[in-house]
Every structure is written in C-alpha cells, then in structure tokens.
C-alpha cells in the first residue's frame, strides 16, 4: 500500500512541477514580448464611417435626431481621444477634430434647449472636415486603443450624469 501511495504522490509531484514550469515559461514569454497590436480592419473602419456619415447625411436632410447626434459625436470623440493618447504625429488632425467637436457641442446646446437637432449650413464644413480626418486617421490606430478609449469616454460620461 505504501508503494502505491508513494507512486501516486510521485506522479502528482511531477504534474505539479510540470505545471509550474509551464506557468513560469508563460510568465517569461509575456515579459519579453511587446503587447500585440491588432490593426483596425476595413470592417471596423466601415462601422466608424457609417456612425459618422449616416448621421451627417440625416442632418443635411432634416432627419437629425439626438440618437444620430450621439453616434456622430461619440465616433469623432473616440478617434480624437485615441489620437491624443497615441501621441500621433498626424499634422493638424487633433485640431480639425477639436473644431468639429466644438461645433457639435454648439449643436448639442441648441438641441437641448429647443429640441431641434440640426447642423446649420455654416457648421457643416467643420463637421465634414472632422469626419474626413477621422476616417483618414483611424488606420493608424489599433483595435485595443479604440476599445480602451471608448470605454474610458463611456465611464467618464456615466460619472458626469
């Protein structure tokens, strides 16, 4: 019986050592490798483009709603904040996006007070420039950065309410 138990303990000890060595190897590998960068795919670019262009078109056609406004403002804000977090070197991108966001803040102020959600003719070039810059810049970002940025903005908005 003692031989049988000692055999079982020896097998268990081997399994524990093997698992420990495996975990130590994973730990060493994770220390050496840089974090994985997943580039933005065409599908994700298309989703962001729809979240920006469709609300803009609705605004031009007089069908702008608070929901459409929110989608447009969120998409521009996520790209802008992600560019800032990445310390991007894209010339004037953040400035153009800031101008579009400031325009949308004015649209929001008017919409909240009058319940009429519209982007005026004078405001449209600023917003359209922001959409175009956001589409150009999204390719230099990665999926994880966009997700983390969106989550941070959502948490910030949730705290503000």
Long-range contacts (C-beta under 8 A, 24 or more apart in sequence): 35-144, 37-142, 37-144, 38-142, 38-143, 38-144, 39-139, 39-142, 39-143, 40-138, 40-139, 40-141, 40-142, 40-143, 40-146, 41-143, 44-138, 44-143, 44-146, 45-135, 45-138, 45-139, 48-75, 48-79, 48-134, 48-135, 48-138, 49-135, 51-75, 52-76, 52-131, 52-134, 52-135, 53-131, 56-119, 56-124, 56-127, 56-128, 56-131, 59-117, 59-118, 59-119, 59-124, 59-127, 60-119, 60-124, 62-118, 64-117, 64-118, 64-119, 65-117, 66-111, 66-117, 68-117, 69-104, 69-107, 69-108, 69-111, 69-117, 72-104, 72-127, 72-131, 73-101, 73-104, 73-108, 74-150, 74-153, 75-134, 76-100, 76-101, 76-104, 76-130, 76-131, 76-134, 77-101, 77-153, 78-146, 78-149, 78-150, 78-153, 79-134, 79-137, 79-138, 79-141, 79-146, 80-134, 81-149, 81-152, 81-153, 82-141, 82-145, 82-146, 82-149, 83-137, 83-140, 83-141, 85-145, 85-149, 86-140, 86-141, 86-145, 88-137, 88-140, 90-136, 90-137, 90-140, 92-133, 93-133, 93-136, 93-137, 96-129, 96-130, 96-133, 97-130, 97-133, 97-134, 99-126, 99-129, 99-130, 100-126, 100-127, 100-129, 100-130, 100-131, 100-133, 101-130, 103-127, 103-130
